[in-house]
Amino acid sequence: MNRGNPSFPGDIWPDTPATDIRQHRWQKLKMLLVRRRFREFCSGLFSDGKATIVTLAGIGNLLSGLVAFIPGLAV
């Protein structure tokens, strides 16, 4: 084993370039899945007039609840 040389691809230390590449690939895949789910979720919120009104009312209720819960939040 060559533990002193960080450029050795079979090294078991976590700071090796091979580990960084695998971690970066996993992060890219995870973000792709998160973006897809977020897009699917948001596409239904404003799909038609009724859904838009309900969505905006829900956002208004959420903001109203936050302002009531945190008095210093109101400007």
N, C-alpha and C positions, 0 to 999 in steps of 0.2 A: 504494500500500500504506500501511496505517496501522499501523506496527509499534510505535508508542509507546502506543497505546490498547489495554489488555488485554481490553477488553470487545468488541472487534471480532471477529466470528465467523470471519472468514477469515484471522486472524492465524496466522502459522506458528510462533510461540513456543510451547513446550510447557506454559506455565502458563496457557493460555487456558481459559475455562470450557467451551468446546466439546470440547477435548481431555480435560478432566477427566470430562465426562459420558460420552464414548465409553469412556474407560478404566474408569469405574465400571460401565458396562453389560457390558463384557467380563469384568470380575471377577465380577459376579453370574452370568453365564452359565457361567463356568469353575467356580465353586463349586457350581452346580446339577449340572453333570456329575460333579464329584468326589463330591458327596454321593450321587448315584444309583449310581455304581460302588461306593462304600463300602457302601451299603445292600445291593446285590446280593451283594457279597462276604460280608458278615456274616450274611445270611439263610441261607446254606448252612452256616455254622459250627454253629448250634444248631438245625438242622432236625429232628433226631430224637435218640433216646437215644444211639445209637452215635456220631453226629457230635459230640454234646456231650461225651462221654467222651474222644474223640480230641482235640477242641479243648482241653479242660482239661488233658489230658496234655501236649499240645504247649506250652501256656502254662507249665506247671510245668517242663518241660525247658528252656525258654528262660530262665526265672528262675533255675533251678539253674545253667545255664551262665554266666549273668551273675555270679552270686555266686562261682562258682569262678574266673572270669576276673578279677574285681575283688574282691580280698579285703576291702577296706574297706567294701564295700557291705553285707555281712552285719551285721545289727543284733543 
